[in-house]
Amino acid sequence: MDEEAESPAEQAIAATLSESIGFRRIDIVLDQPQQVYYSGQQISGHVHLDVSEPVNVLGIRLKYKGEAQVYFTDRSAGIRRKFSAFESYLHVETYLAGDGKEKSTITGGVYPFSLTLPENLPCSFEGRYGRVRYSIRALLDVTTIYRFSTNIIPFTVAPILDLNRDPLAALPINIQQSKVYMGQTEPISVSMSLPVHSYVPGQTIPIKIALTNPSTVAIKKIRVVFKKVVTYHATEKSRKHKEIVVEIEQPVNKESETYDVLFDVPAVPPTGMIHCTIIDVVYTLKVEACVDVSEWYYRLFQKNLKLRTNIVVGTVPLENYETPQKMEDVTEAFPARPPCTTTTEERGNNASPLKNIEKEEITKSNLSPVPLYEKSQIYRSSKPDRDDPTGDEGDSDGEVKPYSPMYRVYNFKSSRKKGK
C-alpha cells in the first residue's frame, strides 16, 4: 500500500490485498551508490518486484520529484502570519510495465530504468525555513485506488560553480578599521587580509589579523565568525537566517600584534543558489576585537571593533591559487559524462558575477577529494532567540523526510583535517 496508509483499517486492507495477489516486496536501487547527480546527467537504477506468482495490475510506475519550498512566520502588532513559496523543477511519472489504464499480467523480477535530469536544476539544499529536495519512488498500481510503494529515495543534485569564471575571485582581501574609545587619545586598529576572495569546501581559509592597541583599553580576544546567510523569499515577504558555520576565539597576547587564524570550509552549498529564485545563500566573514569591559554602562560606549567581508564559496577551485591533491579520476564515480552548459547567473548581496561551469570540465579535472562527497548540515543560529518554530507546514506532501544533501569536498595539503 501507499506509505501514507497508516491507520489500522488501511493496514488490514493492505495485508489482505498483498496476500490475495501474492505480493511480497517492491524495492528501488540506484546505480550510483552515493546518490549524487548533476543537472542534465542520467539517473538510473533497478526496481525489484517480488511476488509469489504473476499479478494482474495496472503497472509499475516511477515517480520523480524535485521542488523548492519556503515557509516561515512573522509576528507584527501581535499577529502571527505565515508566509510560503513554492517552485517545481521536476515532476515525471512513467511506467516500467503496464500503462496505468488497463490491467496486465506482470511477473516478479528486475526492471531497469533511466531518466536524464533536466538542465539548470538548482542544487539540493536544506535550511531552517526552506529546502530544495529531489526524490524518486516506485509504485505497483494494483487499482486506481490501491497501490504498493517503495520508500521515498532522496537524491542530491550537485551544484556546479566554477570560481575561475569569476574575475574577482582571485583578488586578495585587505580591510582595516580604527576606533578611538571613550577617554582615549590613541585609536585601536584592526586589519585582516586574505589571499583570495573565493574558496571551495575542504579548502583552508587563512586569515592574517593585525591588532594595534596603543590605548589603555584591554582587548581580551579576537573572535572570528564564518556565517552562512540564507534569505528565504515568500510572495509578500523575505526572511534572513544566519547560521554560524565556524567560530574561533583567538587569545590576545600583549607581546604580539599579528595573528594567523586558519579554518577549513566544510561541506556547504555554494554562494548564490543558482536557478532557485526563492532561496539565496551568501557567506560572510567577521573579525571582532572583543573589549574587556565588565560594567554594563561602559559596554554602551565601548563596543567591539568589527570587520566584515563577503566570501564566495564555489565547487571548482581557483587554478592558480592552490591545487587539490589528486586521488582518483572523478569519472570513476560518475561514469556518465554530464552535458556541457554555459549558463550565466548573477547574484546580488555584494556577490560577484558567477557563472555555471561547463560540466564536461568536471570529467577532465582528474581531481577528486577523499571522501568525494560529504553530508551537509544546518548550523546553529546566530540569534536562536529570534527563530520561530518551523512546524510541519513546509512538508506539504510528507514524502521526503529531512535530508542531508551531499556536497563535494576537496582535499588540499593545507587542509586542517590531515586525517581525511
C-alpha angles and dihedrals in degrees: 000000000000109000092240088068100098106141118106091245093052091046090053091051090049092051092048093046095048091050093048095053097033096246115165111162146338122201137173125213125187118217092224104069095200089053092220121138140169128229109275093021124123118253112203141169145128136275114216116206119189116192130155091227138359111296130216104225143138093255150273110290132195120207122196121188136181123171146145126224133185122192131168142138132235128202117211128161090352093303122116115212129186122224128190144165135191138199128182120208104163130026114154129155120183136165122236091187129012124008104254092245108070126032118249136175114263126185128209121261142088121321116192121211140179137183130184108227117231120260121255098029114163114241123261113272139177122195140156095262103024149007147195110223136178126193145165132203138173125222134192103215106209093171134343087273106033125055141150118231140196120230115279106266112208119203135186124244102207121224124234120203117157111207090196089071094059109086091204097047096088095047117108124242121232120171130167133183132181132191136183110216125215112282093015132108100194122066126234111231129199127182134177131193133189127187095231140007098234139056142168130228110283093029122118118241107211114201123191111201125190120194122189115185116170091158130089092246110115118231106200100184147347115239120204118193127183109196137190109215113198121189116200114201120205126177096268104016144024128216129201122212123188122204123193104229097172130009124182129178114204116196114230118237115202090214094057132063099181130063134183116213119186133183138158123242106242127216101297134147117264125261116278108021090235116216093019114100099184100053127049129180130199132165127222133191120208128190113192128187103210115216117219101232121148103180113082095219091057090054090065089066105021097064122166120271109243137192123192136186139161122250122201116220116200138169101233113057127229109272099214098043110055131348120221118231113265111237111151138342111274089221089071089066094039109034092172109078111227114232123257120262134175102195115157125204132178123204131199130218092088091298118143122246106279129194133205113246124244095257094217087071089068090070092047097052094079087203125126133165129226105265097023093216134013132199117257127220143199107252128216117282120254088223107026093168089067096051120108122216108262095214120187099292091104094063098072096172100023089224104122119045121211107301136193111225118216119238128190114259121192128210118229131180088239093053114127092221097073093171094064 
